[in-house]
Amino acid sequence: MPARTGFTLLDLMITSAILVCIGGYTLLLVDHAQETANRVKCASNLRMIGQALLLYSNENRGAFPRTNYDPATADKPVAFTSPQLTEGTDEERAANINPAYYKGGLKPNDVSAALFRLIRTEEITAEVFRCPSVQNATTQPVNPPDVGALCNFSDPRQLDYSYANPYPNENAADAGYKLHNMISAEFAVVADLNPGVDELLTMNTAAVPEDMRKVNSTNHDGDGQNVLYGDGHVEFQNNPFVGMNRDNIYTYGFSGQTTGGDGIVGSPSNEKDSVLLPTARTAATTQPTQK
């Protein structure tokens, strides 16, 4: 019998299959390495935001930033409202006072505008508010906000993080809620963007990991979220039940073993209730400000 030379069709098919598997595995490793690097950079962003919050509070009697506040409408906080640059007295405009404080300026209780104050008042750039995982997935470039002219994010895509609602209603204020530099080390202050999905209200701490992915931030494909806490440290968490007493940081009201919370966009209920806003749903339904 003559010796076999060359490759048979079966040999080529097996070799091709092996190469495809190796190539796919290599791509997975590359993607995993990239996402790991993105999470590290994202955590670094949050630490810088935490430092800016501390600097701001040191200059403002311990208080973290907020803008126009109306306790009567605090149950319906907003985000990404546009400043009315033509409002205000002649003296206010001449003095270049922040238009958020003009009569008829930004709508009251704007959470994104509160976070934007760090860009206007501290040495922190707009890029710090973009999660690198989201940036890598963005097909179109997103311009940074025009800091000199605005007091809010002009395009919701400029903000990939959610901030603890600094506008409590009267009941929450009476219960001791105040966002300042003396909050508990376990209090969640900023995190990857709140997904804003309805499942947040029905999820509980006993949910399986696959279900929990549905209520994690979409910044990291549902794997979890980086969270900045009251003492300045940042951790990557694989579920949103990471506030004080395992509070759901993406909802307001009681949460835990039986429910995810009472609602998603609203006022905190007491001094232990983290409510991180805005949500991805709010961002998706908000039109960029026309320049």
C-alpha positions as CSV (number, residue, x, y, z in Angstrom):
1,M,0.0,0.0,0.0
2,P,1.5,3.4,-1.0
3,A,2.3,5.8,1.8
4,R,-0.2,8.6,2.2
5,T,1.0,12.0,1.2
6,G,-0.6,15.4,1.9
7,F,-3.8,16.2,3.8
8,T,-7.1,14.6,3.3
9,L,-10.3,16.6,3.3
10,L,-11.1,15.3,6.8
11,D,-7.7,16.5,8.0
12,L,-8.3,20.0,6.6
13,M,-11.8,20.2,8.1
14,I,-10.4,19.2,11.6
15,T,-7.5,21.7,11.3
16,S,-9.9,24.5,10.2
17,A,-12.2,23.7,13.1
18,I,-9.3,23.8,15.6
19,L,-8.1,27.2,14.1
20,V,-11.6,28.6,14.4
21,C,-11.8,27.6,18.0
22,I,-8.4,29.0,18.8
23,G,-9.3,32.3,17.0
24,G,-12.6,32.6,18.9
25,Y,-10.9,31.9,22.2
26,T,-8.2,34.4,21.5
27,L,-10.9,37.1,20.7
28,L,-12.6,36.2,23.9
29,L,-9.4,36.7,25.8
30,V,-8.7,40.0,24.1
31,D,-12.3,41.2,24.8
32,H,-12.0,40.1,28.4
33,A,-8.7,41.9,28.8
34,Q,-10.1,45.1,27.3
35,E,-13.1,45.0,29.6
36,T,-10.9,44.4,32.6
37,A,-8.8,47.5,31.6
38,N,-12.0,49.5,31.1
39,R,-13.3,48.6,34.6
40,V,-10.0,49.7,36.1
41,K,-10.3,53.0,34.2
42,C,-13.9,53.4,35.1
43,A,-13.1,52.9,38.8
44,S,-10.4,55.5,38.5
45,N,-13.0,57.9,37.1
46,L,-15.2,57.4,40.1
47,R,-12.3,58.0,42.5
48,M,-11.6,61.3,40.8
49,I,-15.3,62.2,41.0
50,G,-15.1,61.3,44.7
51,Q,-12.1,63.5,45.3
52,A,-13.9,66.4,43.4
53,L,-16.9,65.9,45.7
54,L,-14.8,66.1,48.8
55,L,-13.1,69.3,47.5
56,Y,-16.4,70.8,46.7
57,S,-17.8,69.9,50.1
58,N,-14.8,71.5,51.8
59,E,-15.7,74.7,50.1
60,N,-19.4,74.5,50.7
61,R,-19.8,73.8,54.5
62,G,-19.6,70.0,53.9
63,A,-22.5,69.8,51.4
64,F,-22.2,67.8,48.1
65,P,-23.4,69.7,45.0
66,R,-26.9,70.4,44.0
67,T,-28.6,73.3,42.1
68,N,-32.1,74.7,42.2
69,Y,-34.0,72.8,44.9
70,D,-37.7,72.6,45.5
71,P,-38.8,70.2,48.3
72,A,-42.5,70.5,47.1
73,T,-41.6,68.7,43.8
74,A,-38.7,66.6,45.0
75,D,-40.7,63.4,44.5
76,K,-40.2,63.9,40.8
77,P,-36.5,64.7,40.2
78,V,-35.4,65.5,36.7
79,A,-32.2,65.4,34.6
80,F,-30.6,67.0,31.6
81,T,-32.8,70.1,31.7
82,S,-31.6,73.1,29.7
83,P,-30.4,76.4,31.3
84,Q,-32.3,79.5,30.2
85,L,-29.3,81.7,29.6
86,T,-31.5,84.7,28.8
87,E,-33.1,84.7,32.2
88,G,-32.0,86.7,35.3
89,T,-31.5,90.3,36.0
90,D,-29.1,92.5,34.2
91,E,-26.8,92.5,37.2
92,E,-26.8,88.7,37.3
93,R,-26.0,88.3,33.7
94,A,-23.3,91.0,33.9
95,A,-21.8,89.1,36.9
96,N,-21.9,85.8,34.9
97,I,-23.7,84.1,37.8
98,N,-24.5,80.5,37.2
99,P,-27.8,80.5,35.2
100,A,-29.0,77.5,37.3
101,Y,-29.9,80.1,39.9
102,Y,-31.8,82.5,37.7
103,K,-35.5,82.8,38.0
104,G,-36.8,80.5,35.3
105,G,-33.3,78.8,34.9
106,L,-32.8,75.1,35.2
107,K,-35.8,73.1,36.4
108,P,-35.7,72.3,40.2
109,N,-34.2,69.1,41.4
110,D,-32.0,68.3,38.4
111,V,-29.6,65.5,39.4
112,S,-27.4,65.7,36.3
113,A,-26.9,69.4,36.8
114,A,-25.8,68.9,40.4
115,L,-23.1,66.5,39.2
116,F,-22.1,69.0,36.4
117,R,-21.2,71.6,39.1
118,L,-18.0,69.6,39.7
119,I,-16.9,70.4,36.1
120,R,-17.6,74.1,36.6
121,T,-16.1,74.4,40.1
122,E,-13.4,71.8,40.5
123,E,-10.3,70.7,38.5
124,I,-12.0,67.8,36.8
125,T,-12.6,67.3,33.1
126,A,-15.8,66.3,31.3
127,E,-14.1,63.1,30.1
128,V,-14.1,61.7,33.6
129,F,-17.9,61.4,33.4
130,R,-17.6,58.9,30.5
131,C,-17.2,55.2,31.2
132,P,-14.6,53.7,28.9
133,S,-16.7,50.6,28.2
134,V,-19.4,52.8,26.8
135,Q,-17.0,54.9,24.9
136,N,-15.6,51.8,23.2
137,A,-19.1,50.7,22.2
138,T,-20.1,54.1,20.8
139,T,-20.0,54.3,17.1
140,Q,-20.2,58.1,16.9
141,P,-18.0,60.4,18.9
142,V,-19.7,62.4,21.6
143,N,-18.4,66.0,22.1
144,P,-17.7,67.1,25.7
145,P,-20.1,69.7,27.1
146,D,-19.4,73.4,26.5
147,V,-18.4,74.1,30.1
148,G,-18.1,77.8,29.6
149,A,-21.7,78.2,28.5
150,L,-23.7,75.5,30.2
151,C,-24.5,74.4,33.7
152,N,-25.7,70.9,32.7
153,F,-24.8,68.1,30.4
154,S,-26.1,69.2,26.9
155,D,-26.1,65.6,25.6
156,P,-27.2,62.7,27.8
157,R,-24.4,60.6,26.2
158,Q,-21.9,62.9,28.0
159,L,-22.8,61.3,31.3
160,D,-22.3,57.5,32.0
161,Y,-22.7,57.7,35.8
162,S,-25.5,58.1,38.3
163,Y,-25.3,60.3,41.4
164,A,-27.1,60.0,44.8
165,N,-30.2,62.2,44.5
166,P,-29.3,65.3,46.6
167,Y,-32.9,66.6,46.6
168,P,-34.9,64.9,49.4
169,N,-38.6,65.5,49.9
170,E,-39.8,66.9,53.2
171,N,-40.3,63.5,54.8
172,A,-36.8,62.3,53.8
173,A,-35.3,65.6,55.1
174,D,-37.1,65.2,58.4
175,A,-35.9,61.6,58.6
176,G,-32.3,62.9,58.4
177,Y,-31.3,62.6,54.7
178,K,-28.6,65.0,53.8
179,L,-25.9,64.4,51.1
180,H,-22.7,65.7,52.7
181,N,-19.1,64.6,53.5
182,M,-20.1,63.0,56.8
183,I,-22.3,60.3,55.2
184,S,-21.7,56.7,56.1
185,A,-18.7,54.8,54.5
186,E,-21.3,52.3,53.2
187,F,-23.5,54.9,51.5
188,A,-23.4,54.6,47.6
189,V,-22.7,58.1,46.2
190,V,-21.9,57.5,42.5
191,A,-22.0,54.4,40.3
192,D,-22.3,53.2,36.7
193,L,-25.5,54.5,35.1
194,N,-28.8,53.2,36.6
195,P,-30.4,51.0,34.0
196,G,-33.9,52.2,35.0
197,V,-35.6,49.0,34.0
198,D,-38.9,47.8,35.6
199,E,-37.3,44.6,36.8
200,L,-35.5,46.6,39.5
201,L,-38.7,46.8,41.5
202,T,-39.4,43.0,41.5
203,M,-35.8,41.8,41.9
204,N,-34.6,40.7,45.4
205,T,-31.3,39.7,47.0
206,A,-32.0,36.0,46.5
207,A,-32.2,36.2,42.7
208,V,-29.9,34.0,40.6
209,P,-26.9,35.7,38.8
210,E,-28.5,35.5,35.4
211,D,-31.6,37.4,36.6
212,M,-29.5,39.9,38.5
213,R,-27.8,40.8,35.2
214,K,-31.0,42.3,34.1
215,V,-30.9,45.0,36.8
216,N,-27.2,45.8,36.6
217,S,-25.9,48.8,34.8
218,T,-25.6,48.3,31.0
219,N,-22.2,50.0,31.0
220,H,-20.5,46.7,31.6
221,D,-22.9,44.4,29.7
222,G,-24.9,43.6,32.8
223,D,-21.9,42.0,34.6
224,G,-22.1,44.6,37.4
225,Q,-21.2,48.2,38.2
226,N,-18.4,50.2,39.8
227,V,-19.7,52.0,42.9
228,L,-18.1,54.9,44.8
229,Y,-18.9,54.9,48.5
230,G,-19.0,57.6,51.2
231,D,-15.5,57.0,52.4
232,G,-14.1,57.4,48.8
233,H,-13.3,53.8,48.0
234,V,-14.7,52.1,44.8
235,E,-15.7,48.5,44.3
236,F,-17.0,46.5,41.4
237,Q,-20.3,44.9,42.5
238,N,-22.2,42.2,40.6
239,N,-25.6,43.3,41.9
240,P,-27.3,46.6,42.9
241,F,-28.1,45.5,46.5
242,V,-24.9,47.1,47.8
243,G,-26.1,50.1,49.7
244,M,-26.6,50.4,53.5
245,N,-28.3,47.3,54.9
246,R,-28.2,45.9,51.3
247,D,-30.3,48.7,49.9
248,N,-30.9,48.7,46.2
249,I,-28.9,51.7,45.0
250,Y,-31.0,52.0,41.8
251,T,-34.4,52.4,43.6
252,Y,-35.9,54.4,46.4
253,G,-37.8,53.0,49.4
254,F,-37.4,49.6,51.2
255,S,-35.6,46.9,49.3
256,G,-34.1,43.5,50.2
257,Q,-35.3,40.0,50.5
258,T,-38.8,40.5,49.0
259,T,-38.7,43.6,46.8
260,G,-36.3,45.8,44.9
261,G,-37.8,49.0,46.1
262,D,-40.8,51.3,45.9
263,G,-39.9,53.2,42.8
264,I,-37.0,54.1,40.5
265,V,-37.1,57.9,39.9
266,G,-38.0,59.7,43.1
267,S,-36.8,61.0,46.5
268,P,-34.9,58.9,49.0
269,S,-36.9,57.8,51.9
270,N,-34.4,58.3,54.7
271,E,-30.7,58.9,55.5
272,K,-29.8,55.3,54.5
273,D,-31.5,55.2,51.2
274,S,-29.2,55.6,48.1
275,V,-31.2,56.6,45.0
276,L,-28.7,56.9,42.1
277,L,-29.9,59.0,39.2
278,P,-30.3,59.7,36.2
279,T,-31.4,56.4,34.6
280,A,-30.5,55.1,31.2
281,R,-34.2,55.3,30.3
282,T,-34.2,59.0,31.1
283,A,-31.1,59.5,29.0
284,A,-32.5,57.6,26.1
285,T,-35.7,59.7,26.0
286,T,-33.9,63.1,26.4
287,Q,-33.0,65.1,23.3
288,P,-29.6,66.8,23.2
289,T,-29.7,70.5,23.7
290,Q,-29.5,72.4,20.4
291,K,-26.6,74.9,20.1
